[in-house]
Amino acid sequence: MFEVGELVALQSDPDVLMPVIQVISAGAEYRYRVFQNNSKTIYYESQLQKAALPADDHKAVTVQELHAHLTSLQILCPLLRISSRCVLAASSSFPTSIFPS
């Protein structure tokens, strides 16, 4: 059984990823309303599979690592103007979960 918000793919075409927006439990088999190609479509559970998501290649960084990276960019490209006030303003607007302690 899939849940609302979960990404699913078609059994016939695993490259088509769609979010589940409603679970319909009436009948012999669960049906799922998904958002596909800018419209809502209903599929039976047997027509869907769990989406195979690519490996997450994002890395969480600390504020110090971000600062070091931006400083190295300034050294490499002196014409790039990033003031420390902009960096602090930008980093304070990110959710704290991005910068684990």
N, C-alpha and C positions, 0 to 999 in steps of 0.2 A: 504494500500500500504506500502510495506517495502522499506527501503532505503539501498544504498550500505554501507556496513560496519556493518549493523544491524545483530544481531544473531537471527536466526529463528530455529524452530523445525518442524519436520514432524507431521502432524495431526495423522498419524497412529502410530508414536513412538516419543512422546515428549522428550524422553531422548537423542535423536540424535540432537545435536546442530551444526549448520552450519552458517558460515558468508555469507551474500549476497555479491557477487562480481560484479553483473551486473543486471540491471533491463531492461527487454525486453517488450516494450509496444505495439508491433504489435499484432493485433488480438483482439478477443473479451475479453480475460482475460490476465492480466499481467502474465508474466513468469519471473522467477528469476534464474539466474545462481548462484549456490552456490558452495562452496568448501567442498566436502564430501569424506572422505576416500582417501585423496591424489589425488583427481581428480575433475574436474569441472562437475557438473550435473545441468540439467535444471528441474525446477518444476513449476507447475502452482500455482498461488496464493492460490487457494482452497486446495492445498495439504500441505500448510504451515501454521504455526501459530507463533505468537510472542513467543520467548523463555522465559520460566519461569526461571529467574536467581535466584540462591540462595541468601539469604540476605548477604550483605557485612559485614563480621565480622572484617574487618580491621579498625583500629582506627588511625587517624592522630595524631602524637605526635610532641611536640615542641623539640627543641634542648636540652633544659634543662631536659625534661622528658627522652629523649634518653640517655643523660649523666648520669642521676640518675639510669636508668635501667642498663646501662653498669657497673656503679660503684657497684651496688648491686650484679651483677654477679661476679665481681672481689672479693668481700667480701665472697661470697658463695663458689667460686672456686679460691683460691689464685694461683693455678698453671696456670690459664688462664691469659695469658699475652696480655693485650691490653693497649698500651700506649695512652696517651691523644692525641699525635700527630696523631696516626692512626684514632682515633675517629673524630678528626677535619677534617682530610683529607677525611674520608668516608662521613661525614655529608656535607662537602662542595661540594661533587660530586653529591648529591641528588638534584632533582629539588626543587625549593623553595616552590612549592605547597604542598610538603609533610610536611613541617614545617610551618604551619600557625602562624601568629603572633597574 
